[in-house]
Amino acid sequence: FVRSIDFIAQAEVNIALTWNKRIIAGILYRSNDAAGAMLGVHITKGLMVSYAYDNNFGKLSPYQTGSHEVQLIYRIDGPKEKRIFYKSPRYLN
């Protein structure tokens, strides 16, 4: 193991927009390192497919041309909580 006392702080900003509750588009920026874009679509209520491209402009840029990522996301909803409503004149129910 090599021990290093160098600490490199890094920040990442992501912005994603949803259009018509179906299409998702986004961009990302990683401080002094990379920028990228993402595009996805909800196929069904719980299934989503997306593609992302990440372009590196940091120290690794001479050695790589970017990265591609394909995601298949399936969301499983947990059990729904049963809400208890109390009749109270205080809340005008």
Secondary structure as UniProt FT lines:
FT   STRAND          12..19
FT   TURN            20..22
FT   STRAND          23..30
FT   TURN            31..33
FT   STRAND          34..42
FT   STRAND          47..56
FT   TURN            59..63
FT   STRAND          67..74
FT   HELIX           89..91
//
